[in-house]
Amino acid sequence: MVASTDKKELFDVLPEILSEIAKHRDQQREIEEYLVEKHNITRGSFIEIVAQPEKITHFAKDKLVAFINAIYEVTHYENINPSEFFLNKDLKAIKNYKEEEQLPVAFPYTMNGVIRVTNEDYLTALSYKELAALENHQLLTYNFQTQRLAKKTIEKRTGLIKKKKDIKNASVNAIVKLMKEGKYSPSTLLFNVLVDGKSSISFDEGELTINEDSTLNIIDGAHRLEAIVRIIEENPDFEGYMNVDIKHYPIEKAQKLLAITNTVNRFDKTLVKYYGGEQYGEEITKYLMTLPVLQDRIEIKTAIDKKITITNFAILSTAIQTIFAPENSKDKYDVQDVLKRFYEYLIPSFESALVKDRVKNLETSWLSHHNMHVGFIVIAKKLYDKYGKEFPVDEIVRIINGIDFNRETSELTPIMGGQGKTNSNKVKAQIKEFIEKETDKLL
């Protein structure tokens, strides 16, 4: 429907919508993030509207459309669908709408009272207000390659996988409560000015300047930072400070730092393996995760989202290390080539079972199970041993079709049925043995 702008009708509907959103803190946060990311609208603006809905009646049209569109994009409430209230040209124009106000916090950014430990290690203390400003103006960023894992969702309209911070509200709320009561002692946040060819810093007599085009990541302390942002949103004059350990590390060194960092919300053991691992099997798996057919499909944490991911980093890297046993960099590159060829043929050939209809197929076939990637690595190794790196890819399909994966009839069923009761390493060893035996028959 193409409608003319009818503010009276819109403002009749809006209070009820905002009242409903007021019950859902997560929705409020998502709308805030949408407005910040898409339109440079100051963080806290939407929460202010939830608290005082009458303020939105004074918005200029462009800003009003931006807010209504953000509400709809997050909630999908049809009674706030912007196409019911605005012309198509207004909706198209909003894609390019940005808040004109210049951000007062930007790079280059200087911190005072900084102690230099080495040329890549610095210590200071920052007020809650300053920390909130760094976060709110997006100078302090969350890098999924050096932080706690992302929450992954599939966007219904596009089918694309979206990532967002995995922030545990219970932890944030507990920290906020302690801070408000004056019971939260200053602890140390860990930041990293990423060495990426663009970032740079300079230090002079206690002043650390993070220069233009730099990337400043939070490595540890995301929950505490979120608590600080919420407190400053409620009370801009709230006083408090945090110690800050500032690094100037490249991505690999930052990942290893995270792997040994001990936090209240402990990092998943598979994530620590991903960041801190140095075996060739782990390096090969990281490479495979960059392939389009596997991108965002290999889970870095132990638990697997059946709708999105097909196995996890620990299963795949351990299988590669055990079965291929690479001993040097030549072996690593050979195995990478073999498994790239293998997976780029395997996934499209069995896309329904392994990706698109994986959840449904799990009910009837062991082929879709995350531990079956141990078996896939076995098949890849057998093909490599017989044919070399240029093995015939159609053999992948012939071998897999020649093995019984049916849950009712397969010899895998007594093996897989023991999961949760039998040691998982024992289960994987039995999968390996079974697939080796079946592949040898077929080859």
Secondary structure as GFF3:
##gff-version 3
##sequence-region A 1 443
A	DSSP	alpha_helix	7	21	.	.	.	ID=ss1
A	DSSP	alpha_helix	25	39	.	.	.	ID=ss2
A	DSSP	alpha_helix	45	51	.	.	.	ID=ss3
A	DSSP	three_ten_helix	53	58	.	.	.	ID=ss4
A	DSSP	alpha_helix	61	75	.	.	.	ID=ss5
A	DSSP	three_ten_helix	78	80	.	.	.	ID=ss6
A	DSSP	three_ten_helix	82	84	.	.	.	ID=ss7
A	DSSP	alpha_helix	88	93	.	.	.	ID=ss8
A	DSSP	three_ten_helix	94	96	.	.	.	ID=ss9
A	DSSP	beta_strand	109	111	.	.	.	ID=ss10
A	DSSP	beta_strand	115	118	.	.	.	ID=ss11
A	DSSP	beta_strand	121	127	.	.	.	ID=ss12
A	DSSP	alpha_helix	128	136	.	.	.	ID=ss13
A	DSSP	beta_strand	140	141	.	.	.	ID=ss14
A	DSSP	beta_strand	150	154	.	.	.	ID=ss15
A	DSSP	beta_strand	161	165	.	.	.	ID=ss16
A	DSSP	alpha_helix	169	180	.	.	.	ID=ss17
A	DSSP	beta_strand	188	193	.	.	.	ID=ss18
A	DSSP	beta_strand	201	204	.	.	.	ID=ss19
A	DSSP	beta_strand	207	210	.	.	.	ID=ss20
A	DSSP	beta_strand	216	220	.	.	.	ID=ss21
A	DSSP	alpha_helix	222	234	.	.	.	ID=ss22
A	DSSP	beta_strand	241	247	.	.	.	ID=ss23
A	DSSP	alpha_helix	251	259	.	.	.	ID=ss24
A	DSSP	alpha_helix	269	276	.	.	.	ID=ss25
A	DSSP	alpha_helix	280	288	.	.	.	ID=ss26
A	DSSP	beta_strand	298	299	.	.	.	ID=ss27
A	DSSP	beta_strand	311	312	.	.	.	ID=ss28
A	DSSP	alpha_helix	313	323	.	.	.	ID=ss29
A	DSSP	alpha_helix	329	349	.	.	.	ID=ss30
A	DSSP	alpha_helix	351	351	.	.	.	ID=ss31
A	DSSP	pi_helix	352	356	.	.	.	ID=ss32
A	DSSP	alpha_helix	358	361	.	.	.	ID=ss33
A	DSSP	three_ten_helix	366	368	.	.	.	ID=ss34
A	DSSP	three_ten_helix	370	372	.	.	.	ID=ss35
A	DSSP	alpha_helix	373	387	.	.	.	ID=ss36
A	DSSP	alpha_helix	394	401	.	.	.	ID=ss37
A	DSSP	alpha_helix	412	416	.	.	.	ID=ss38
A	DSSP	alpha_helix	424	442	.	.	.	ID=ss39
###
